[in-house]
């Protein structure tokens, strides 16, 4: 039994949900998202959205919880938005942005310049005495996560000194160095 799939999604004010054939579209103040679905039935009734499955087969159970979670993320995204914050840990590591271009100095022989999707708002913060931070904001949770993972992949945190790009609040498993 899918406990996640059975719980209803409450639709906040200013958000509209439309279901056409096998596509659900969610519109809100921050944007519009759509998702294809199959093997489930979606009903919108007086401010709540319910998802039901036709049978108890393994694929129907799996899709039941999956689509409920995806649609819940869409509703939360168009009403509040999603943010991910990355921190650059290391001497000389810098981040700056000009519009939708992110410029990262990560200790390589050249800077990495990355074009960010227009749906994602990017903000770089560098205060004296603190590590530089990159803040990503969007209404699409999957897109924010993918962009953050791509930025992190340029210089993953290493276990000995902890240098690299990490998510804010992420705990890095540290190892002891050479013992003399």
N, C-alpha and C positions, 0 to 999 in steps of 0.2 A: 504494500500500500504506500502510495506517495503522500507523505504528510505535507510536503511543500506544495504539491499540486492541488491538494484539497482546500488550502486556505484561500479565501477570496482576496482580490486586490481592490483596495479602496481608491477611487479616482478623485484626486483633489480638484478644487475649483479652478477653472481656466484650462483644464485639460479635456480634450475630446478624444474618444476612441471609436474608430470605425472598423467594422469587420466586413470584408468583401471576399466571398468564396474562400480562398486559402491565404489571404494577406490581411494582417491587422496593421492599422495605421494609427499612430498616436501623435496628436498635435498639442503643443503647449506654448507658453510664452518664450521659451528658449529655442524652440525649433520643432522639427517634424521627423519622426522615425517610422520605418515600416519593417515588418518581419513576415516572412513566409512561414506557414505552419502546416502540419499534416498529422493525421491520426488523433486529433483532439477536437473538441467542440468548444467554441468560445461564445459566451453570452454576456451582454452588457445589460444590467438591470439596476435602475435607480441608484447610481453612484458607486456601484460595485461591479467587478468583472469576475466571472466564474469560469473555470476551465474544467471540463469533464472529459473522460476518456470512454470510448465505446466498449472496451472489454478489459479484462485483467491480464492480457498477454504481456510478455516481457517488454516488447517494443513500445506498446501503448503506455505502460507504466513509466518507462524511461522518458518518453516524449512528454508525458503529462507534467512532470516536475520541471523538465528543461524549459518548455515553452512558458510555464508560469513564471519561472525565474527571469527569463529574457524579457517578457512583457512587463514584469514588475520593475526591472531595471530601466526599461524605456519610459515608463510612467514617471519614475523618480528623476530620470535624466531631463525630460522636457519641463518638469516643474521646478527642480532645484539645481540640477547639473551635477557633474562629477569632477573631482579634482585629484590630481596626483602630484606629489612634490618629490623632486629628486635632489640629492645633496652631493656635491663634488668634494671628495675628501682627498687632499693631496697638496703638496707644495707646488704653487704655480698653476694649479688647475683653475681655469676661469670660464665663465659662460656669459655671453651677451646675445642680444637679439636685435635685429633691425626688421621690424614688421614680422613676417612669417619665416624669416631665416634665423636659425639658431647657430651661433658660432661658438664652438667649444675648443678650448686649449687644454689638452689632456696629456701633455708631455711627449707627444709625437713630434716629428720633424715639421709637421704642418698642422694648421688648425683644421678641424672638421666643421664644414658648413652643411647644415641639413635644412631642407625645405620642409616645413610643417604643413599639414593639411589645413585648408582654410576654416574648417569646422572647429579646430582646436585653437583656443586662445593661449598664447605663451607669454610668460612673464619671467624675467630673470632678476634675482635679488642678490647683490653682493655688498655686505656690510663689513667694515673693518673688524678684524679679529674673529670673524665667523666664516664658515665654509660657504661658498657660493651655492645658491639654490635655483632650481628651475621649476616653475609652477605651471602645470598644464591643466586647462579647464575646458570642458565641452559638455554637450548634452548626450553624447554617445559614449557609453562606458567602454565598449569594446575598442573603439578608436583611441580613446585616451590611454587605455592599457597597452595597446599595440605600439603607440608612439613612445610611451615611457619605457617599454621593454627594448625598443630599438635604440633609444638614447643610452640606456644602461649597458647594452651590449658592446658599445664602443670601448668601455674600460670597466669591466666587472670588478667588484671589490675583491682584493686578494686577502688571504687569511693571515699573513704574517704582520703586516703593518696596517691593514685595513684601508689602504688607498684604493680609490676608484669611485665610480658613480653608484650610489645606493639610494633606495627609497628612504624618505624621512621616517624614522621609527623602526627601520629594519635592523635586526640584530645580526651581526656578522660573527660567525664562529671563528674564533681566533686560535692560531696554533703557536706553540712555543718555537723559538728559533733554534739555531744550532747550540748545543751545549758544549762548552769548551772543556 
